[in-house]
Amino acid sequence: MRTNAMPFPVKFDRRRKRTIAAITALALLILLMFMISMNTGYIRLSPMDLLRTLVGGGTRQEQLVLFDFRLPRIVIAVLVGSGLAVAGCVLQGLSRNELADPGILGINAGAGLAVLLFVALYPSTTAAPVFALPLLAWLGAGTTAALIFMLSYKRHRGILPVRLLLTGVAVAAGISAATLVLMLRISPDKYQFAASWMAGSIWGDELEVRAGRAPVYRHPSAGCLL
């Protein structure tokens, strides 16, 4: 009996070539968008002005626009996107579900609850330490991930993907309810601060804020949790 099945090495080689081609195309697209973003805004920079400013030349205005406003936000956006991609890839592999992400498993909710507890107990949001909030979010996400792991683990069977997803959904619902109750009890100023921080934004990022977030994006495990 003859079969038309393709040999495994040939199929694997074709899949690897397609993967490399897709990654190369996406990398070129990111680089293109990077260059376009550096030249997009109220003050436009020509490609020559952009290149001259990047190598240390350019006027003070061009250096201010590029290095203090546009470039930091572009870098933050790329780091956030890469962190989300790694987190989604890891969780989809663990759960064997193409729709899995940190939000479904409740890890994001745990990070938000940790930040909200700090904001509720801290006297003033204007003096909140820059380095404390990302660290607390990381700890909250890690604690939630550990809780989901313990609840979904079954002796002699390990962690089943379906059990992991159902446990994550249940934990996310509980944490979301606690977050809602806590938000109703804090002042409007703290509520606005917590809501803005949990929603996330790259607008107005300063050097110390980027430095506080850098370790979170630099470490792969932190990116997976957040």
N, C-alpha and C positions, 0 to 999 in steps of 0.2 A: 504493500500500500504506500503510495507516494504522498508526501506532504509538501506543502509550499511554505512551511514555517522557515523564517529567517534564522540562521545560526546565531547563537547568543553573542559571540564576540563581535560579529558584524553589527548586530542591533545595538550593543553597548557602545561601539565606536561611533555610530551615527548619532546616538543620543548625546555622547560627550561632545561631538562637534557642534551639535545644535546648542548645547548649553554654553559652550565657549563663545559661539557667535552671538548668542543672546546677551551674555555678560559683557562682551566687548561693545555691542551696540548700546546697551544701557549706560556703560561707562562713558562712551563718547557723548551720549545725550546729556548726561549729568554735567560733563565738562562744558558742553555748549550752553546749557542753561546757566551754569556758573558764570560764564563770560557775559551772557546777555544780562543777567541780574546785576552784575557790577556796573553795567552801562545804562541801567534803567532807573529813572528817577527824575526829579525836578531839574537837577543839574546834570546834564548829559556829558559823558566823557567819550571822546573819540578813541578808537583802538590804539592809536599812537599815544594819546594822553594816558590811557590806562596802562600801557606797557611801561611808559616812562615813570609813572607814579609807583608802579610795582617794584621797579629796580632802584628806587630811592630818589628819583627826581620829582618833577611836578611842583605846582604851586602849593601854598599852605592850604588853600581852599580845596584843591583836588585831594591832597593827603587826608584832610579832615573828612571829606565825603567818603573816600574809599576805605580808609583804615579805621575810622571811628564809627561809621554808620553802616555802610553796606557790607563790607567784607565780614565783620563779626557775625552779623545776622545770617549771612549766607552759610558760613561755617556751622553755626548752630543748627540751621535747618537741615544741612546734610547729615550732621551727627544724629539729630533726632530721627530722621528717616532711616539711617542705617541701624539705629537701636531698635526701632520698631520692626524692621525687616528681620533682624536676628531673633528678636523675641518671638515673632510670629513663626519663623522657621523652626525654632526649637520646640515650641509648644505644639505645632502641627505634627512634628515628628514624634513627640512623646504621646500625644493623644490619638495619633493616626486619623486625624480629622482635618481636612483642608480649611475648615472655617474656624478653627480654634485660634484664640488670641488671648493676651493677658486680661482683657476686659471681660471675656466670657468666664474665665476661671476665677475672677474676683481679685486678682493680684493688683490691678489698678485701684480697685476700691480699698484694699488694705493700705496702699500707699497714701491715698487721699485721706483716709480716716486718721492715720498717724499725723499727717500735717494738720488736719483740723483740730485734733486734740492739743497739739502744741499751740496753735493760734488761739484756741479757747482759753488755755491756761496762761499764756504769756501776757504780760501787762499791756504791751503796746505793739501794734503791728508795724509801726514805722521804724522801730529799732530791732526788728526781728533779724537775727543773725543770718547772713547770706549762706554760710556753710552749713547751718543747722537743718534747714528745710530739705535740701536734697538728701542729706544723710538720714533724716527721719523718714522720708519717703522710701528710701532703700530698705531701712529696717522694717517698716510696715509691710512692704512688699515681700520681704524675705520671711517675716513671721507668718504672713498669710499663706505663702507658698508651702512653708513647713506644715502648717495646720491642714491644708488640703492634702498634702502628701500622707500625713498620718491618718486622716480620716478615710482616704481612698485606698490605703494599703490593706491587703488581706493576706493573712498568713498562708504560706505554701502556694499562693497564686500570684503574689506580687501586686502590681498596680494594673488594673484593667482599664483600657481607654474609656469605655463607657462609664465606669464607676468614677474615674477621674473627672470627666466632664460634668456628671450629675452632682458630684460633691462640690466642684467649683461653682456651679450655678447656685447651689444652695448657700454656700458661704458668701458668694457675692450678694445674694438677696439679703442675708442677715446684716452684712456690713453696710450695705446701702441704706437699710432701715435705720441702723445706728447713726450713720452719717446724717440722714435727714432729721432725726430727732435732735442731734447736737447742733445742727445749723439753725434750727428754730429757737435755740436757747442762747445763742451768742448775739452780740450787738450788731447793728447794721454795718458798721465799719469793718468789723472782723469778718462778717459774712461776705462782704464785697471782696476783701483781701483773699480769703480762702477760696472763693469761687473763681476769682481771676487766676490764682496760682494753680489750681487744679485743672482749669481749662487749658492753661498754657499759652504762651505768647513769646515771640521773639522781638516784639516791639520794645524799644527802650533798654535793651540789654547793655549793661556797662561791663567794664573789664572785670571788676570783682565778682559780678554775677556769673560771668562766663567762667571765671576761674573756679568758682564754687561748684559749677555743674560739670567741669571737665573730668574729674575722676569718675563720675557716674557713667559718662559716655565712653571713657577710656577702657573700662573693665568690661569684658564681654558678659560676665555673669550678672553684673548690675544692669546692663542693657536688657538682658533676658527677663529680669524681674520687673523692670519698669516699662 
